Amino acid sequence: MTISVRLCSGKTGFEVSTNTKIDLIKASGILKTKVATKHLMLLNYNGVDVSMYPGGRMIIKTSSREESLEIARCLLAELGLTDLAEK
């Protein structure tokens, strides 16, 4: 399974893509969220705004690619998707 990271189109953070589906309703029961629907989940992870989508895509508002990747891996691990969180 893969994780890719690129600068988001608005240049306000990084788009992290995975090749897995995420059940956002189930995830909202595990993570502390601001908003959770089956189409979008918004959360603040250690002071960083994250938007998560059911197709496995995340927008993580950090200034560094490495920090975005680390946050994505931590979130995936918390959701029990540890095979994705490994390098």
ChimeraX attribute file (.defattr): number of C-alpha atoms within 10 A of each C-alpha:
attribute: neighborCount
match mode: 1-to-1
recipient: residues
	/A:1	10
	/A:2	12
	/A:3	18
	/A:4	12
	/A:5	19
	/A:6	15
	/A:7	18
	/A:8	14
	/A:9	9
	/A:10	7
	/A:11	12
	/A:12	13
	/A:13	21
	/A:14	26
	/A:15	24
	/A:16	23
	/A:17	20
	/A:18	19
	/A:19	13
	/A:20	15
	/A:21	11
	/A:22	19
	/A:23	17
	/A:24	22
	/A:25	15
	/A:26	12
	/A:27	20
	/A:28	19
	/A:29	11
	/A:30	13
	/A:31	16
	/A:32	13
	/A:33	16
	/A:34	12
	/A:35	11
	/A:36	20
	/A:37	13
	/A:38	14
	/A:39	12
	/A:40	15
	/A:41	22
	/A:42	20
	/A:43	19
	/A:44	15
	/A:45	16
	/A:46	7
	/A:47	9
	/A:48	14
	/A:49	15
	/A:50	25
	/A:51	18
	/A:52	23
	/A:53	21
	/A:54	17
	/A:55	16
	/A:56	17
	/A:57	21
	/A:58	22
	/A:59	23
	/A:60	29
	/A:61	22
	/A:62	20
	/A:63	13
	/A:64	12
	/A:65	17
	/A:66	12
	/A:67	15
	/A:68	24
	/A:69	22
	/A:70	12
	/A:71	19
	/A:72	27
	/A:73	21
	/A:74	17
	/A:75	19
	/A:76	20
	/A:77	15
	/A:78	14
	/A:79	18
	/A:80	13
	/A:81	15
	/A:82	13
	/A:83	12
	/A:84	17
	/A:85	22
	/A:86	13
	/A:87	8
